[in-house]
Amino acid sequence: MMGENPMKFYEEPPYYEKTILSDLQGGWQNLRQAVVENHPFPGSDSLLFHIDEAMSWESVRNLLQMRNTLLLIQNLALTNHAPEDVMEWIEDVTDTLKELLENGVN
């Protein structure tokens, strides 16, 4: 049939991609929980705001935007001497996001 565009269906991502995206989501949730449990501390309100921004649909659809927000979160946490468990979860999210970006998932 000339002139017709066959409908292309979106295929489900490979198993690895679904797993690592789930790991990333879990890391963000654990980071947010660590900030909430240690609240208040200097900069904790800003951290919560930017963590929520990083977990937003816009950031999930654009992992480079998420990476930029994560860099801001790291800087805020370091500058304000965030509690150790908050720093550990930032490192976890950083490692997972780095792995995602290195494997071309976006």
Buried (B, 14 or more C-beta within 10 A) or exposed (E): EEEEEEEEEEEEEEEEBEEBBEBBBEBBBBBBBBBEEBEEBEBBEBBBEBBEBBBEEEBBEEBEBBBEBBEBBBEBBEEBEBBEBBBEBBEBBBEBBEEBBEEEBE
